[in-house]
Amino acid sequence: MRRLPEMPTPETEADRRLLDDVQARGWHVMSVPPRGNTPGWAFSVGLHHRFAHPEVIVFGLPLEVLPHLVDRIASGVASGDCYPAGSTSDQILEGYTCAMRPVMRRWYRVFLGYAVWFYGDEMFPVVQCRWPDRENRLPEHPDFDVELAILQPSLEHESTEQAGVEVLLHSLDIL
């Protein structure tokens, strides 16, 4: 059996809830609400710790949907499913295919801060679950719905421009 690393010391009630969730079921879901015309997102904390699976981040769906989608993916991981970078799945959103893309470490502190706190560094893998438009076209498809494209940055890219995060970074007062 794989030896689990030590978990951090909680300093707040939110920290304790996160650690309790990771101990009880193997993961916790963090949600970040949208700001102005920028998308919100949700991500897992603990999947790599408990299941040696990449953490998962999803952008741009309604805030009431995002944590449930991450939770659904995490439940699949707990049941033995695997969603490595580069894979696709039609088991996440009924009737649609989602793609898992790697997330560059450059974006960890910006979009996955609580996961960085949990792990103590940026040495854990993360995949971004990219969802399709109503025609089941993924964001990299040339005919993907342009109105939806701004809701899903592409964190597999290092550059701010290629990742499509300029407006989002401004809304977070990072640029």
C-alpha distance (Angstrom), angle and dihedral (degrees) to the residues before:
residue distance angle dihedral
M1 . . .
R2 3.77 . .
R3 3.82 115.1 .
L4 3.79 110.2 -122.2
P5 3.81 117.6 -136.1
E6 3.78 119.9 -119.5
M7 3.77 116.3 -85.7
P8 3.81 120.4 -126.7
T9 3.79 123.3 -98.0
P10 3.81 111.2 -97.8
E11 3.79 117.5 -122.8
T12 3.82 100.4 176.8
E13 3.78 138.8 31.7
A14 3.83 88.6 -104.6
D15 3.82 88.9 55.7
R16 3.82 90.6 51.1
R17 3.83 92.1 49.4
L18 3.80 90.6 50.9
L19 3.81 92.8 48.9
D20 3.83 92.0 44.7
D21 3.81 90.8 52.5
V22 3.81 92.6 48.4
Q23 3.82 90.8 49.4
A24 3.81 94.3 44.8
R25 3.79 102.5 42.6
G26 3.79 107.4 1.2
W27 3.81 102.1 -103.7
H28 3.77 147.1 43.8
V29 3.81 127.1 -150.2
M30 3.80 121.0 -135.7
S31 3.82 120.5 -163.1
V32 3.79 127.5 -160.7
P33 3.82 115.4 -165.1
P34 3.80 121.9 -132.8
R35 3.81 118.7 -96.8
G36 3.77 118.6 -145.8
N37 3.79 108.0 -48.9
T38 3.81 94.8 -13.7
P39 3.80 126.4 101.2
G40 3.76 126.9 -106.4
W41 3.77 122.0 -134.1
A42 3.78 143.8 -162.3
F43 3.77 131.8 -152.3
S44 3.76 141.5 -178.8
V45 3.79 127.1 -114.9
G46 3.79 119.0 -163.5
L47 3.81 105.1 26.1
H48 3.78 92.3 108.1
H49 3.81 91.5 43.3
R50 3.82 95.8 51.4
F51 3.81 105.0 24.6
A52 3.83 104.6 21.5
H53 3.81 86.5 -120.9
P54 3.80 125.6 132.0
E55 3.78 116.3 -95.8
V56 3.82 112.7 -109.7
I57 3.81 130.3 -131.1
V58 3.82 126.7 -173.6
F59 3.81 127.4 -173.8
G60 3.76 138.3 -164.8
L61 3.79 108.4 18.7
P62 3.82 119.7 115.0
L63 3.81 111.9 -70.1
E64 3.80 91.3 -117.7
V65 3.84 89.2 57.6
L66 3.81 102.2 41.4
P67 3.83 100.4 72.5
H68 3.80 91.4 44.2
L69 3.79 90.9 53.0
V70 3.81 92.6 49.9
D71 3.81 88.9 45.8
R72 3.81 90.4 51.1
I73 3.80 91.2 52.3
A74 3.81 91.2 46.4
S75 3.81 91.7 49.2
G76 3.79 88.2 53.0
V77 3.80 90.0 51.4
A78 3.83 90.0 50.3
S79 3.82 87.8 52.6
G80 3.79 92.7 51.4
D81 3.81 103.5 -89.3
C82 3.79 116.9 137.1
Y83 3.80 127.1 -153.4
P84 3.80 107.3 -175.6
A85 3.79 123.7 177.5
G86 3.79 109.8 -78.2
S87 3.81 94.9 28.3
T88 3.79 128.7 117.0
S89 3.78 129.2 -152.3
D90 3.78 136.5 -168.2
Q91 3.82 90.3 -169.5
I92 3.82 96.9 78.1
L93 3.82 102.5 61.7
E94 3.77 113.8 25.1
G95 3.79 110.4 -114.7
Y96 3.80 94.3 6.9
T97 3.79 137.9 86.4
C98 3.80 119.9 -128.7
A99 3.80 124.7 -163.5
M100 3.78 126.7 -144.0
R101 3.78 114.0 -142.5
P102 3.81 128.0 -177.0
V103 3.80 117.9 -105.5
M104 3.80 117.1 -136.5
R105 3.82 114.0 -126.0
R106 3.79 88.7 -123.7
W107 3.82 88.0 77.6
Y108 3.81 98.8 45.9
R109 3.82 98.8 91.2
V110 3.81 91.8 42.8
F111 3.81 99.3 48.7
L112 3.84 105.1 14.6
G113 3.79 103.1 39.2
Y114 3.79 96.5 142.5
A115 3.81 90.7 50.6
V116 3.82 89.6 52.7
W117 3.82 88.2 51.4
F118 3.82 90.7 49.4
Y119 3.81 95.1 49.5
G120 3.80 95.4 36.3
D121 3.79 92.1 -132.7
E122 3.80 142.4 26.6
M123 3.81 97.0 -93.0
F124 3.80 98.1 113.3
P125 3.80 128.5 92.8
V126 3.81 124.1 -112.2
V127 3.79 131.7 -171.9
Q128 3.77 126.2 -162.2
C129 3.79 114.6 -137.6
R130 3.80 105.4 -140.6
W131 3.78 115.0 -163.3
P132 3.81 128.0 -153.4
D133 3.78 133.0 -119.2
R134 3.83 122.0 -107.7
E135 3.81 89.8 -81.3
N136 3.83 89.1 57.3
R137 3.82 92.3 -110.9
L138 3.79 116.3 145.0
P139 3.83 120.6 -132.1
E140 3.81 92.9 -99.0
H141 3.83 90.9 58.6
P142 3.84 111.0 104.9
D143 3.82 91.5 -129.0
F144 3.80 96.2 47.1
D145 3.82 111.2 137.8
V146 3.84 103.7 -88.7
E147 3.81 92.4 -150.8
L148 3.80 88.6 61.7
A149 3.80 95.1 43.5
I150 3.82 93.3 76.9
L151 3.81 89.7 56.3
Q152 3.81 93.9 63.2
P153 3.77 118.1 53.5
S154 3.79 115.3 -161.3
L155 3.80 103.7 -122.4
E156 3.79 92.1 179.5
H157 3.82 86.4 83.3
E158 3.81 125.0 79.2
S159 3.79 98.6 -150.7
T160 3.78 120.0 80.9
E161 3.80 90.1 -133.8
Q162 3.81 96.6 50.5
A163 3.79 91.6 43.6
G164 3.81 89.7 52.3
V165 3.80 94.2 -134.2
E166 3.83 103.4 125.8
V167 3.81 96.7 107.6
L168 3.79 92.2 40.5
L169 3.82 92.3 50.9
H170 3.82 90.0 49.3
S171 3.79 90.5 51.8
L172 3.82 88.4 53.8
D173 3.83 90.5 48.8
I174 3.80 90.9 -117.4
L175 3.81 97.7 120.2
